[in-house]
């Protein structure tokens, strides 16, 4: 059962892309590019997308993994941003309840903190109003005793009270992949490990790109009426190539998250708390672990493999030990971590945490459209703005008309589960189906939560019952990831298709060899290729579990 998003069909897709001009070509396969591709195909545009690493390997797998309105941006009076992203939360959730979940948040109010009871209460009421939060999820203000009862690890001596409200939690890489899968299912064409290396012009107008398949070293020419640069932290590189006078728009900042075992920071719900330097950070329980983040510091190196320093790690450990004084977390407790780079639009005179998170669109003389900044949460609205522009351009160029945005009520891949209301009964159905195939109810339930309405397709790849039960599931997931999610390397699977490197690093250590041996067999890798991909996952393991050491040369490094 091959699909149009299969690793086996990559070359065919590239050949197809180079055959005739597209309506829209998107450069960059993070959430911004994926969202644009989905919006465009649903309006009837012939759409292609090229990604130089794996999909979501840039910032879109390295965020705090929250679908949120960004409460703290209210302090900066970013009313429009908070209103838009706040409202988008529910839409993102309803269109893919398998990949986004409601997450209760506790905001402790402490003496010496940046928020008083009064300002938190007003701020959250404004947030509820701007984001049109349903009554059941609206903020509740709590006494110190009630706050302490909800979170006994907080220091009762400094506690003044708290606020309880809701945000949503997601898996950013899976959200990106599910959005892309939906775009591809609706006739879009997307390929990873294909870098745009140059632009093609006709009479001064941009008409196409040179794109290099980094796996085969073949260069393709791909033509399109409209070309969008959605390369996040890399936008300046391509913009400068298009027009040398337009670079330097971005101010990159680095954000680190630490993962510790849940038993070392056993918080009962997510906590969003003050840090002595005036910033705020999250501690979020997830899959038996707790993750803590983030930092926000200027970053000037290459964005491919940003590294955590001891200063980053110690800052987060000190912050968490300050808010939960009895836990005494040390560097030895950190099991895994990840580092992301924020592509912020430069605002002279402003520091990392003060710069606006809103998105901005740049349109150039040649026709290139660039989008940067923004949030994971606002991806659908960012896409709508870009595709509106593309529709105007296409009408001018071809006379064709395109409808308005179609994605408000459009389930992403895996999201056909009857919305959030239907999800629980859908899961029950899949548990029965999985148990009939020899899975335990828990295994079937976990798969159904993870893959949503694609669960039966994953079940389809379960090998015979006689196989090792743990490997049965892994093999089904791996086969599905190769055939339906264009998984090229073991790292693609263990980092971005499963999220395992961050939340289950010991499981990755246990299974990485099985994964690369299996993939080597399926793809007929040469010994050199096998060694390369094996080394890559070992490097990523070392990177996730250690602090900055010299970078290992990587062919995708820019
Ligand atoms: P990216 O995900 O970086 O995608 C750009 C892609 O372009 C990359 O994959 C890159 O490989 C590719 N590319 C570059 N050059 C080329 C080329 N020449 N050819 C082909 N491909 C190319 N937002 C939220 O809503 N909630 C959060 O909780 C949140 N937390 C965050 C925490 C941190 C630490 C950070 C860093 C960001 C956070 N964000 C959050 C913001 C959010 O993650 C980003 O806004 C979003 O992921 C940016 O996506 P993007 O697609 O624009 O960029």
Boltz pocket constraint, residues with backbone or C-beta under 6 A from the ligand:
constraints:
  - pocket:
      binder: B
      contacts: [[A, 27], [A, 28], [A, 29], [A, 30], [A, 31], [A, 32], [A, 33], [A, 50], [A, 51], [A, 52], [A, 53], [A, 54], [A, 55], [A, 56], [A, 57], [A, 58], [A, 59], [A, 60], [A, 61], [A, 62], [A, 63], [A, 64], [A, 65], [A, 66], [A, 67], [A, 68], [A, 194], [A, 195], [A, 196], [A, 197], [A, 230], [A, 231], [A, 232], [A, 233], [A, 234], [A, 238], [A, 253], [A, 254], [A, 255], [A, 256], [A, 294], [A, 295], [A, 339], [A, 340], [A, 341], [A, 342], [A, 343], [A, 371], [A, 372], [A, 373], [A, 374], [A, 375], [A, 376], [A, 377], [A, 378]]
      max_distance: 6.0
